[in-house]
Amino acid sequence: MNALSSEPTLNDLLTSRPPLEVNARDGLLFEGVPLHVIAAVAGTPCWITGAGTLRRRANALKAAFEARNLPVHFHFAMKSQDHQATLTILRECGYGVDIVSGGEMTRALHAGIKPNGIVFSGVGKSDLELRAAVEHGIRQINVESVEELYRLNDIAQACGKIAPAALRVNPDVDAQTHDKISTGRAGDKFGIEHRRAVKLYAEAAALEHVELVGLAVHLGSQMLTAEPFRQGYSRLADMVREIRALGHTVKTVDCGGGLGIRYQDEIAPPPEMLAGVIAESLGDLGVELSIEPGRWLSAPTGILLSRVIETKAGNPDFVVIDAAMNDLARPALYDSWHGILPVAPAAFNDALKPWDVVGPVCESSDIFAKDRVLPASLKRGDLVALLDTGAYGSVMSSTYNSRPFAAQVLVDNGRWEIIRQRQSVQDLIAAETIPDWLLPAHG
Ligand SMILES: *Cc1c(COP(=O)(O)O)cnc(C)c1O
């Protein structure tokens, strides 16, 4: 920890993230690729995904469940990072996806994910989206309300199909996380109230075009303790027993996502914790289990690389970088903390001082860090890396302030390539049209 604050030092940040290293010639490297080289070719701001890091995490998560002898289906919550390359890597690791829109379904199918590997969650699926899901024959639709269940039955009937569905239950458990990423409390908009779900399950067994396969739950995100998982899953287990006692079949339980990571100094539980809780709560029910991790897999695979536009002396001293809240929204949206490292080799031995790190967008909330201890020598043109931005990073970008989407790069243990070209302002303008009546009459 740092003498000036309780925050991790630059060295703490570096040593706890094995894909990062510093050498005397190139400064900061990610999976063996010097970041200054990427910046020189791809420009800044620029998102970087570590393919090797993603594969390692995907395999470690699977191993944690295999060690428990738990047969689990792994569905990556692709809303956290949805690039075709990301999906391709995870498909090759044996993952399916959890989707929350028809757009994500199209992306997943395009990346070669089989319909049988797709689970559809989300509180407001349109008729069009449900019809597409039914017609593609995806694995499971997690239904979030009675109304949606009956609508799905009608849509499946119109398609001449039987739709496999699970009831997403709201177990009324406090995930003990940030208010804006909590999803399983009674007042949250997600899921079916657990007291009504058993009765509904029994009623829905009579529907002819929906096959109820089981229950689903997703408690919240960035969860750091076992307790909310244990409460949610044991509530689900009780419900499975009640439903079976009424004579109905429960084949699957979908445990959702939510496993947290260390951004700052959190004690993040390993995936073995989650595997243990699931084994203890649900392991003896004889159901097919699935999980939907997003953040745990993707957050540590990502860096947002940015260049200092200006330093502005004052109280506090500001460092204005060329990434902004339109690129990375999380600090403005959730007050989230992201590690920031300099890139130049000399910077790691410099004297330190606190800076406020901000973006150029015209909003007071466009702040990445307050009183952040960084090299005192930071100056115009220097590169900085914002860490753990792989989840809910590029996918949440907007073009606010006419700032086009940043470039994306994949690094893979020494290799690298641009995987999305930087958008141009011309691309933004080209998508707009002006009604004739606003233009001066011709001739
Ligand atoms: C967002 C979401 C997830 C993934 O959550 P993480 O915290 O990123 O693991 C999983 N399931 C559902 C239904 C979600 O909405």
The ligand as an SDF file (V2000), in Angstrom:
LIG
                    3D

 15 15  0  0  0  0  0  0  0  0999 V2000
  -25.2490   -9.1710  -16.3860 C   0  0  0  0  0  0  0  0  0  0  0  0
  -25.7160  -10.5530  -16.2170 C   0  0  0  0  0  0  0  0  0  0  0  0
  -24.8100  -11.5890  -15.9550 C   0  0  0  0  0  0  0  0  0  0  0  0
  -23.3320  -11.3560  -15.7580 C   0  0  0  0  0  0  0  0  0  0  0  0
  -23.0380  -10.6570  -14.6000 O   0  0  0  0  0  0  0  0  0  0  0  0
  -21.5100  -10.4790  -14.1450 P   0  0  0  0  0  0  0  0  0  0  0  0
  -21.5960   -9.7560  -12.8650 O   0  0  0  0  0  0  0  0  0  0  0  0
  -20.8250   -9.7150  -15.2040 O   0  0  0  0  0  0  0  0  0  0  0  0
  -20.9370  -11.8550  -13.9810 O   0  0  0  0  0  0  0  0  0  0  0  0
  -25.3030  -12.8680  -15.8660 C   0  0  0  0  0  0  0  0  0  0  0  0
  -26.6270  -13.1360  -16.0110 N   0  0  0  0  0  0  0  0  0  0  0  0
  -27.5310  -12.1620  -16.2410 C   0  0  0  0  0  0  0  0  0  0  0  0
  -28.9570  -12.5120  -16.3940 C   0  0  0  0  0  0  0  0  0  0  0  0
  -27.1130  -10.8450  -16.3540 C   0  0  0  0  0  0  0  0  0  0  0  0
  -28.0070   -9.8800  -16.5750 O   0  0  0  0  0  0  0  0  0  0  0  0
  1  2  1  0
  2  3  1  0
  2 14  2  0
  3  4  1  0
  3 10  2  0
  4  5  1  0
  5  6  1  0
  6  7  2  0
  6  8  1  0
  6  9  1  0
 10 11  1  0
 11 12  2  0
 12 13  1  0
 12 14  1  0
 14 15  1  0
M  END
$$$$
